[in-house]
Structures are given as structure tokens and as C-alpha cells.
Amino acid sequence: MSQPRLLPLTLLASTIALGFGLAACSSDPVDTRTFEQQVEDGGELYGEYCAECHGDSGQGTEDAPAVVGPGALPEVPPDDRQFRTNNFNTAADIFVFADEYMPADGPEQVTDQELVDVLAFALYANGVELEEPLTLDNADEVVIHE
């Protein structure tokens, strides 16, 4: 995995001209977007649902940990975490946590598809680039920590 991209997430979202696509959940209609389109859409969703707590650049705040940069998305949850108990080895592990707890003011606000798009965006912002769209079906194959 290459070094994290430290550009502000909102800037990153606006500068990605191509998008990254996501084949939707198996129960949803087939999504034909590219990974690039998925990342672009995820950046917009990050700004709407995540930036207030995690920071405009994903750097973390007093309210929420960093999701971009050094120390972001650590494999083992830090001791001070109140809700996260699972390790982050794959994108699927991150999805499981985020699906239950994010956004903090109401996880039901976002669909699985939107959450996967935000996850694709966060992965990309941390230097992870995929040749195919991120999906719930392949998220367990996207290794973050071995």
C-alpha cells in the first residue's frame, strides 16, 4: 500500500474528474459506475455525512478519529474506543463497523451503497486504488492490514 494522500477530502472529491464505480449489493440493481465514479460520489457523501466529526481532511477531531493519514483506520481498536471492538483487516471489517455506527447521529441515514461509496473514497484517500469497483461482495478481499 502506498503512502496516504493527505489532500483535504473535499478538495480530493472535487478534483477527481473520473469516478470510481461500485457494483451494488447483490440485492440491489447492478451499478455500472467505475471505481473512479464511486470515489467521486463517496467524496461528496463524506462531506455531507462525515466531515463534521472526522474533519474536512479526514484528520480527525475531538469528536472522532482520523480516517485519512498516518494512524487512520488502525488494525486494532485503540483502548479508548467506546464502540469499535473489531479489527480492521479488510474493507469488509470497516464496513461492518460503519454500518452499525456511522454516521453517529443516525446510521439509518445512509444506504449500504452510500456507505460503500464513502468507504471507497476513504480507501482511495489513504492510497488504496482498486481496478474494479468496491462492493459488499469483494470488500473482504480488499486487505487493509495483514
Helices and strands as residue ranges (DSSP letters): H 9-15, H 35-49, H 51-54, H 91-101, G 107-109, H 112-125, G 139-141
